């Protein structure tokens, strides 16, 4: 085969000495093929650099347009702007194929989700990317969607009691446990620490808190979580509650903020004259956090890779619809640790544009990708 010639299904069939139908079954994960034959076909496909013709596949399975619905919050924009950016950037890579995204954002996590999701389900979508803030309220709609073969992909947080197809996030309990292990390296034994989270009804927030509490008991001898504060992702509420906490416990050793809403906590520590003395582990990253890294208010942050969460959601949805690739129950990303020494390497800081994401019009063309990051 000439190096300039693109490998085809016919080439794979010839090299593997099987029929074109057998190659098709191997490439698309169908059951009517034995394991050894499938492995041989897939190995040859990799060796010859086979890339499927997405346009042809869309014609074969699409008939109706491949529209992906998106319902994620606008606030807190430091985090969800990056998720949204990942979704739209991934989509634009294949906009010429006519795949489209229909966005129905909510103002904040859990606010108006049911109404927006109901709208999307009546709009001809084939998949739904969703950040569930009210998992119990959404469960009947998710059930309805899946029954209609509309695949529901949760990002950032989960609705595990629902029929959703998958979740894409950093595993929450691992995230919280890693934060506890990290904080334990900054504080002494028998430390008293507190957790600042959003809403414990949100699966991600609840499980991070649980993971942190269990991790602190393991990694910090005698360490104890003395209070868990819910701030409902409201900056003023977070500032006031944190200030009251520091007044009640002036000898507090550490704080863990399990969502991106950390600025009010930093401000409360500064106002109380406790910056640097109370060790602070935050979540994710945005430019306004940089001064607090530099002055020692923030010791480290747990980065949840929001841009990749958005990218992966699009990839999984399209890979499933176009190529019939089965969707796994979860796609957990590995968290990364942000320190003062490596902060400049993260896209939020290196690009300087993380908080300036412009959302395309709801009906604009979007896209697809075949290979999921696994």
Secondary structure, 3 states (H helix, E strand, C coil): CCCCCCCCHHHHHHHHCCCHHHHHHHHCCCCCCCHHHHHHHHHHHHHCCCCCCHHHHHHHHHCCCCEEEEECECCCHHHHHHHHHHHHHHHHCCHHHCCEEEECCECCCCCCHHHHHHHHHCCCCCEEEECCCCHHHHHHHHHHHHHCCCEEEEECCCCCCCCCCEEEEECHHHHHHHHHHHHHCCCCCCCEEEEEECCCCCHHHHHHHHHHHHHHHHHCCCCEEEEEEECCCCHHHHHHHHHHHHHHCCCCCEEEECCCCCHHHHHHHHHCCCECCEEEEEECCCHHHHHHHHCCCCCEEEECCHHHHHHHHHHHHHHHHHHCCCCCCEEEECCEEECCCCHHHCHHHHCCCCCCCCCCCCCCECCCCCCCCC
